[in-house]
Amino acid sequence: MIPKRIAAIGASYCEGKVDPEGGGFVGRLRSWHESFIQDNHVFNLGISGDTTSDMLKRLEKEMKPRKPDLILVVGGLNDFIRRESKIAKPDNTVEGYEKNIRDLIAKAKNLAPVLFVGVQPVDEARTAPVSWENIYYLLSDAKTATDITKKVCLEMKVPYVDVFGEFMKIDYKKYLADGLHPNSQGHQRIFELVKDKLIGVYGKN
């Protein structure tokens, strides 16, 4: 049976940015999971702009009061923001990112089992730079983040939802609202991937 109390931590991708109707894939997960029994709860702890360092700082403080039976660690693409130029160095290094992912998973596993939801691909025509700021998100960086998180999750025995890999099989750009954030249809597809993974790991509700 899928754990009753699920808490998701991440950035705007987790928060459900630009999907006010559905509340993102976590909002859809809440609607689905909480429809079964009264004791089922889903907590969305996504904060726009968060990096893995930000998530590390607040993970324990925000998780403990909610007493989750399962923690979803979501994304991590903000570590790879490039400022002012496409060829600028990302905000975090590959080594720093991998260390943070390992630390996040280790901290979360001290509180509850973990499921990792990987990053989405981006549409560089709209993210290099984005329309609202002179910052750059690159498809190659999303692939790097995916490769690292998949490797770490395999080593740490954490179930992994490969959003990047699944989206690259389809015309993913039409599922992005602004080239970066998934639109309502994108969040629906991600919810279905997460739901299928949960059912695969834990069985049906």
N, C-alpha and C positions, 0 to 999 in steps of 0.2 A: 504493500500500500504506500502511496506517495505520502511523505511526511506532512503532518498537519500544518505546522507553522514554518513558512518559507520567508526568508528575508533576502532581498537583492540589493547589492551595493555596486555603484558605478557612477558614471557621469551622465550627460544629457541623453545618451543612447539608452541607458537604463531608465532614466527619469521619464522618457516618453516625449521628448521635445518634438514639437510640430505635429503631434497627434493628440489634440485635446479631446477628441471624441472617445477614442479607445484607451487613452492613457498609456500608449506604447505597448510593447509585448508584455511588460510586467502587469500593466492594467488588465490586459486580456487574460493573462494567467490568473490574476486575482478573481476575475469574473467567473472563469471556468472552475478553479479550484474551490472557491468559497461556495459554489452552488451545490456541492455535495452534502456537506454536513456543517453544522453551526460552528464546530471547533476548528475548522480550517481557516487559516489566515495567511495573507500574503502582504508583506511590508515592502514598500518601494523606498529605498534609501539612496536613490540616484540624485546627484547634485551636479548641475551643469558646470562644465569646466574642470571637474576633478581629474587629477592625475593619479597614478598608482601611489605616489607619495601621500597625496591627500587622503586617499582611501585607507592607507595604512594608519594614518594619524587618528582616524575616527572609527575604525572598524569595531574595536572592542567596546568603546563607549556607546556606540549606537546599537550594537547587536545584543549586548547583555540584557538590557531591560526588556527586549522583545522575545528573548528565550527561543530562538529559532531551532527547529529540528533539521533544517536544511538551509545552507547559505549559497546563494547564487553570486558568484564574482563575475562582473560583467565588463567586457571591453578593455580599455587601456590605451586607446589611440591618441589621447591628448598628450601622452609622453613624447610623441613624435611630431608635435607641432614644429614647423620651421617658420621663423620670424623674418619678415622683411624680404626674403628671397627664397626661391625654390632650391637654391644650392646652399643655403645656410644649414648649419648643423642642427639636428633636432634638439629639443629641450633636454631630453634624457639620452644617455648612451645605451647601446644594446646591452652592455654588461649591467648597467644600472637598472634597466627595465627588467631584465631577467631576475636580478636579485630581488627587486620589489615584488615581482609575481610570486617567487618562491616564498617570500616573507608573508605576503597576503594569504596565500593558501595555507601556510603553516599556522598562522594566527587564527584563521577562520576554522581550520580543522580542530583546534583546541576547544572550539565552542560547539561545532556541529559538523556533520558531513558537508562536503562542498561539491557543487557543480559549477563548471566554468563555461560562460557564454562568450565565445570569441568575437572579435571585432568584425565589422562589415567592410566590404570594399568601398572605395570612394570613386566619384566621377571627377577626375582632375580638371576637366573643362570648367568645372564650377567650384573646385576647391583649391586651385593653385593660381591666385589666392581665392579665399572665400569672399563672399560679397559684403560681409559686415566688418571685416578687419583685415589688415595686411598680414595674414598668416596663411600658411600653406599646409595642406594635408595631401600626401602622395600615396598613390596606389602601392608603390613598392614598399612604403613604410607600413601600410596595413598588412601586406604580405609578410614582412619581417615580424610584426607583432604576432601574427597568426602562427608562424613557424616556431617562435619562441614559446608561446603559451601552449601549443600542442605538445611540444617536447617536454616542457615542465610538467604538464598534467599527466602525460604518460609515465614519467619518472615518479611522480608523487601519487599515482593511482587515483586520479580525479577524473570523473566523467567530463567529456568535453563536447560542446556544441559548436561545430565548425561552420559558423555563419558565412565566413569568407569563402570557404570552399563550395558551399551549397549555392551561394549567390553567384559565384563565377560560372556556374553551369547554366545560368539563365540570363536574360536581358536585364541585369540587375539595376541598371541606371534608371529605369522607369519606376523602381521601388524606392528611390531616394528623393526626398522633398527638395533639397538644396544642394545635392551632390555629396552631402555628408550624412545628414540625419535621415533615417528611414521615414517614408511617409506612412499613411495608414495601412496601405497594402503591404508595404515592407514589414511593418511591425506584425501584421497578421501572419506573414510567412515565418518570421522569427519565432513568434509564439508557437506556431505549429511544430517547428523544429525542437523547441524547448519541451513542449508537451510530449512529443514522440520520444525524446530522450528520457524524460522522467518516467514515462510508461515502460520504456525498455529497461530501465534500471530498477524500478520499484514495483512495476505492475500497475494495473488500473486502480482508480479510486473506488 
